[in-house]
Amino acid sequence: MLRYVRAVLALLTTGVLVWVLDTNHGEIPAFGRFLSPFQGFWRNGEAPGDFAREQTLTLPGLQQPVQVRFDDHRVPHIFAQNDHDLYYAQGYLTARDRLWQMEFQTHVAAGRISEIVGARALEYDRFQRRMGLPHGAEKSLAVMMADPTTRTVLEAYSAGVNARISELSPRDYPLEYKLLNYAPEPWKPLKCALLLQLMAWDLSGRSDDLRLSNVLGKYGPAVVRDLFPDYPTREDPIVPAGTPLDYAPVKVPPVPEVFAATASDKVPQNEPAADLGSNNFALSGSRTASGLPILANDPHLQLNLPSIWYQVQLVAPGVNVYGVTIPGAPTIIIGFNQDVAWGVTNVGGDVLDWYQLKFKDNTKQQYWHDGQWKPVRRVVERIRVRGQAERLDTVLYTHHGPVVYDHDEKPFNAQTPVRHAMRWTAHEGGNEVLTFYRLNRAHNYQDYAAALSTYAAPAQNFIFASKQNDVAIWPNGKFPLKWRDQGKFILDGSDPRHDWQGWIPQVQNPHVKNPARGFVSSANQFPAGPDYPYYLGWNFASYERGHRINTRLAQMTRATPDSLRLLQTDNLNLNAQLMLPRLLELVNPDQLRPAEQRAYDELRHWNYFHDAHAVAPSIFDLWYSQLVSRLWEDDFGLQATGLEMRYPPRDRTNNLIMQEDTSRWIDDHRTSAREALTDLALESFRFTTDSLTRKFGPLGPKWAWSNQKSTDILHLARLPGFGHLDVDCGGGAAIVNATTERNGPSWRMVVALGPAPKAYGVFPGGQSGNPGSHYYDDLLETWRVGQLNELIYLTSPTQPHPRVSAAWQLKP
């Protein structure tokens, strides 16, 4: 009898275990499926021989055969006979490599992460929707689908992605689908628009309007003019000051009276990082060894795996282009063809403004504007939550845009202003895909200029070079036609004079072609000098990167591609070169303890380069940031004032440290004693040495800058074990090699134009999105040491090349 009981218990235990492992339990996935050797993560391992060198695939929806060659880094070179098949193949092959990444990012943009991970992402999803990312994507999609060219591109690309999805069974899903236990859904053109919207948010979704309104309310206009000036004392603008205008400016709206916004301790949560940026530069033939231009670009974005960018060559009648694109976005975004090369950096103009509203009553059905009550449009957002009931969220819209939060709702919006509407250029609708479609096919400067006319957001500095020996740069996008300082502070949502008054004509955006100095460049600094007739914003990246780039370019006479590669990895810190002598002067060495004296001596002998194994950058970076914090925290910090404000910009801070020893801002008014600048310098230096000693021990090799900076390249969904921690590399914020803790050069490219283009590039990852593939991160080491790979530019599908071997046929 006992034997039968044991048998029954064993069967029951086995049955329960099978049920537990094969069933989802709320947000916990079915681990039995994930661990299964037949359909689980084991199937995502990739051996070197798994990739077919030759194969023929039959894909429904193709119109004609497509040939694809693959090089030794698994980059596809696509040869199609028409546009439809070209973008169909691009969608299909991108999805083979990056399906999870491209779809997950559209869920992020659309506010749909709760569908995947459950209620813990609900408030993030609500934020994305209330900021209007899906709204902006729908507006852009309508514009793009109305154009027959981009409609073809988007529909063909989507069909290609869906062809790949239709091939997959759950056992073939990318690893992340198995780990997070969900399945891909059909791809639609809206998803392409959502990806572009997400990029717009990352690069233009930050503002200081409320912070500066609080400064204005607490300290008055004189302090704002002094500490937050409209133009810095040190600047090297993208379009040099004095560049002649080739147009007659339109009339700028008059400046109304100052609006006193209500003080607040809240600013928008989830704001993009403030230090995202990029470099691009192009030398004219007068400065190169070949006599033809060389162009370089390295966009600085968050460092993630799978890599942000995807390399591809696209060839069809009328186009042969190589470069990178965002997985999920058709065409090439940064690249070159046989005649031209182009690249982009972020402008960072003031294109997102907040309007304080006055509602008629607590129903919030009407708001006051232009002397009358106007109706509020209400949009119900339906948010699916994994394992729970669907949630409904009503978002209010005025003519300005979405009312991101209409009442206090802690802790959800504890850091977001309430009763404010948002106006943002990314909500306006543009046709960025048409811009890149035309750039891919450009032959000359005229083609480049025409391509920029449909571009809206995020505003980018489009750099250009051609075989005709033209170089140019055009800070480009939709810029509101504003009165001076409009949007520097919170605007009055009831006053029509505070509304945006149309747009700066696109042809009047700052631009320059073939300047006398023989080069063009940008590093997110001011697009133009004070002589530019329109207001684009008051705060851009500090001048150091741009000035260092321009200084080195001006010294080049017979430059080669390697000259520009070396410039991309330049580690000189101009801020240290300017400020360290002053900081050392402020400290009396006789007051220092022995350990502090050694750190002081290390700085005295430093060459100002933030190289990976140098010790001095660790000391300077922490010392300078601590001194800045001690200067401003008591006057502009949230804990000290109860208000969300920001510190004055670096240029103004440096002027205070160097020239204003008796300034009222130096004293910490929270203490009874009156501090001098020498006191703050000594205190911050002692904090620095003590902090580094506690972290690394006595001064030595462990104090190396790469250890202190600790660059991490994380998995996009922060899955542990699928990224790289503590990457050993130099660089830093406001340095040409702008590699920081989480951000850095996401793609480095150098293109030398000539009879046949010669190009080089690398990104910190690989072509594959599969962590089980060699090609997931095979480029990382090349990127880390500052080298580039030659990019293979084929002119025919049969062209022999020692690094190209695999050949696929895609047939209808």
Salt bridges, closest charged atoms under 4 A:
ASP22 OD1 - ARG33 NE 3.12
GLU27 OE1 - ARG120 NH1 2.53
GLU46 OE2 - ARG74 NH2 3.12
ASP71 OD2 - HIS77 NE2 3.09
ASP72 OD2 - ARG803 NE 3.00
ASP83 OD1 - ARG441 NH2 2.96
ASP85 OD1 - HIS84 ND1 2.98
GLU115 OE2 - ARG112 NE 2.78
GLU115 OE1 - ARG384 NH2 2.95
GLU123 OE1 - ARG126 NH1 3.33
GLU155 OE2 - ARG151 NE 3.25
GLU167 OE1 - ARG164 NH1 2.86
GLU176 OE2 - HIS715 NE2 2.82
GLU185 OE2 - ARG112 NH1 2.79
GLU185 OE2 - LYS191 NZ 2.74
ASP208 OD1 - ARG211 NH1 2.82
ASP208 OD2 - ARG646 NH1 3.02
ASP226 OD1 - ARG652 NH2 2.87
ASP230 OD1 - LYS488 NZ 2.78
ASP236 OD2 - HIS547 ND1 3.12
ASP246 OD2 - HIS511 NE2 3.03
GLU257 OE2 - ARG497 NH2 2.85
GLU271 OE1 - ARG206 NH1 3.32
GLU271 OE1 - ARG211 NH2 2.63
ASP298 OD2 - HIS300 NE2 2.64
ASP339 OD2 - HIS443 ND1 2.76
ASP339 OD1 - LYS467 NZ 3.47
ASP350 OD2 - LYS482 NZ 3.61
ASP353 OD2 - LYS482 NZ 2.81
GLU381 OE1 - ARG129 NH1 3.14
GLU390 OE1 - ARG382 NH1 3.20
ASP393 OD1 - ARG126 NH2 3.01
ASP393 OD2 - ARG130 NE 2.90
ASP406 OD1 - HIS407 ND1 2.46
ASP408 OD1 - LYS266 NZ 2.40
GLU409 OE2 - ARG126 NH2 2.97
GLU409 OE1 - HIS407 NE2 3.89
GLU428 OE2 - ARG423 NE 2.97
ASP495 OD2 - ARG497 NH2 2.92
ASP499 OD2 - HIS369 NE2 3.03
ASP499 OD2 - HIS399 NE2 3.06
ASP499 OD1 - HIS400 ND1 3.82
GLU544 OE1 - ARG650 NH1 3.50
ASP562 OD1 - ARG565 NE 2.50
ASP570 OD2 - ARG548 NH2 2.81
ASP570 OD2 - ARG552 NH1 2.62
GLU585 OE1 - ARG582 NH1 2.55
GLU596 OE2 - ARG593 NH1 2.53
GLU596 OE1 - ARG686 NE 3.35
ASP601 OD1 - ARG604 NH1 3.29
ASP634 OD2 - HIS669 NE2 3.84
ASP635 OD1 - HIS669 NE2 3.36
ASP651 OD1 - ARG234 NH1 2.91
GLU660 OE2 - ARG652 NH1 2.96
ASP661 OD1 - ARG582 NH2 2.61
ASP668 OD1 - ARG670 NE 3.01
GLU683 OE1 - ARG630 NE 3.85
ASP728 OD2 - HIS613 NE2 2.97
ASP777 OD2 - HIS724 NE2 2.73
ASP778 OD2 - HIS73 ND1 3.09
GLU781 OE2 - ARG784 NH2 2.77
GLU790 OE2 - LYS758 NZ 3.36
